[in-house]
Amino acid sequence: MTAQTPPDKDWHIDLQRLRAETPGCSSRVHLNNAGASLMSSPVMGAITTHLELEAELGGYEAQDAKSEEIAAAYQSIARLIGGSARNIAFTENATASFAQALSAVPFNRDDVILTTRNDYASNQIQFLSLQARLGVRVMHAPDKAQGGVDTSKMIDLIEQHRPKIVCVTHVPTNSGLIQDIQTVGAACRSAGVIYLVDACQSLGQMPLDVRDIGCDFLSATARKFLRGPRGCGFLYVSERILQQGLEPLFIDMHGASWTGENSYQAIDSAKRFENWEFAWSLVLATAVAAEYATSIGIGAIQARVASLVSLLRRELSEIDGVDVLGNDDELGGIVTITVQDCDPTKIVTRLRSQNINVSAQGREHAVFDYDKKKVAGALRISPHYYNTNAEIESLLRAIGSISTGAD
Ligand SMILES: Cc1ncc(COP(=O)(O)O)c(C=O)c1O
């Protein structure tokens, strides 16, 4: 294995420093970055510093005291994904971002929502809920034979049905598939269709630029590959959407001002998609995570994650009884496997007792994909740049023992 894999020290990433700044690395092999990555000390420091200030000054007073840093947090996210600070709304998580965006679309009966067979479970449930309540039609573009959405068929569907919105999850929760969001974006732009991208699993592990993607909305969360805290997310909102006057259905007194008995005025920026109350410590920590990722270099992060994923795919497929799902060119930071006669949730528990973190998924996480692959669920292994080859080897040994029944 090591012969085909560059040693950890050869990466353009200062692994030693980054691991020293990641307290969790000292005691666990954390391969659940698609769940929530290990936070770095600067991120944790940003949270505790602001909480201490809130305890000392009062919550609202601490917010005022840190107003410049809070304004800069919007800029940090804009630097990471393109756009400008006025196009960023902070939220609690990716699902909240997605729901705010979807709620802004003025659906009529029979309008079409066009999506893919690999879009995130909660997004699919929201589409079905809209279908039940408003009578919209939900269409799924077909996949190519080798996997991933067939963009030419998707473009045909856009031209044929003129959907009200197109929604694509960049990297699904259940595989390393990376969808071609740029090609879909170009089609949406030329058809003038609203385009919502779920970048929850891609943010922080690969370059994202909303101008290249051509999206109107991009939803994301802080805690996954960005290595921010739990409980914070954001939504990018394009100028097109702001100028069209689209606003979330349940806009509040932070997103709008109450101007008269029967009137309100939405504010001009993406902040109209926010709610009034915030855990500002988490927002500030998310900005630190964004700056941290930018300073490492998103290109270098992507290269290292892809290399660890291909190492995992290659070596796991050599273990008797292990089936590695999906294709070898799916190099987003998620590898899903089945282990013969072993329930993934039991494997998670066994590995956790050995200080190795992975996660388990059932069919309900990805109905289309797991049905197509004829599995009831899978074990999900999601490495990040701070994982070492030695950590991967320890996981492989542990899975080998489980699969041969030695453990
Ligand atoms: C692809 C994808 N989208 C959205 C989400 C939802 O993110 P959150 O839990 O922050 O709402 C997840 C969570 O795993 C995800 O994997």
The ligand as an SDF file (V2000), in Angstrom:
LIG
                    3D

 16 16  0  0  0  0  0  0  0  0999 V2000
  -25.4540   16.4530    0.8920 C   0  0  0  0  0  0  0  0  0  0  0  0
  -26.0370   16.9730    2.1610 C   0  0  0  0  0  0  0  0  0  0  0  0
  -26.8800   18.0020    2.1210 N   0  0  0  0  0  0  0  0  0  0  0  0
  -27.4380   18.5100    3.2240 C   0  0  0  0  0  0  0  0  0  0  0  0
  -27.1650   17.9760    4.4510 C   0  0  0  0  0  0  0  0  0  0  0  0
  -27.8430   18.5550    5.6650 C   0  0  0  0  0  0  0  0  0  0  0  0
  -26.9410   19.2940    6.4100 O   0  0  0  0  0  0  0  0  0  0  0  0
  -27.3660   19.8600    7.8460 P   0  0  0  0  0  0  0  0  0  0  0  0
  -27.4260   18.6780    8.7500 O   0  0  0  0  0  0  0  0  0  0  0  0
  -26.2990   20.8300    8.1930 O   0  0  0  0  0  0  0  0  0  0  0  0
  -28.6870   20.4920    7.7020 O   0  0  0  0  0  0  0  0  0  0  0  0
  -26.2860   16.8960    4.5540 C   0  0  0  0  0  0  0  0  0  0  0  0
  -25.9940   16.3060    5.8710 C   0  0  0  0  0  0  0  0  0  0  0  0
  -25.4020   15.2740    5.9930 O   0  0  0  0  0  0  0  0  0  0  0  0
  -25.7130   16.3850    3.3800 C   0  0  0  0  0  0  0  0  0  0  0  0
  -24.8880   15.3350    3.4170 O   0  0  0  0  0  0  0  0  0  0  0  0
  1  2  1  0
  2  3  1  0
  2 15  2  0
  3  4  2  0
  4  5  1  0
  5  6  1  0
  5 12  2  0
  6  7  1  0
  7  8  1  0
  8  9  2  0
  8 10  1  0
  8 11  1  0
 12 13  1  0
 12 15  1  0
 13 14  2  0
 15 16  1  0
M  END
$$$$
